[in-house]
Amino acid sequence: MESTRKITARLSHLKDNDRSFDLEFWQQAGAEAIFAAAWQMVLDMLLMRGENVDQFRLQRSIENIERLRR
């Protein structure tokens, strides 16, 4: 199955640039794309530090939360 990529670009001067293009882009991309981009930045940062990204994953904790009885 082939995926289609949508390429979006806007040319502007840096001093005239507001954040509207970025906001519109990420709103159209959706939550899954935002999470994937954020995770990729984490992995890139670890690579720059020289850490092994193959063994890195989100830390998960399990807790039991109970309401106190009065």
Secondary structure, DSSP 8 states (H G I E B T S, - for coil): -------------GGG--SHHHHHHHHHH-HHHHHHHHHHHHHHHHHHHT--TTS---------------
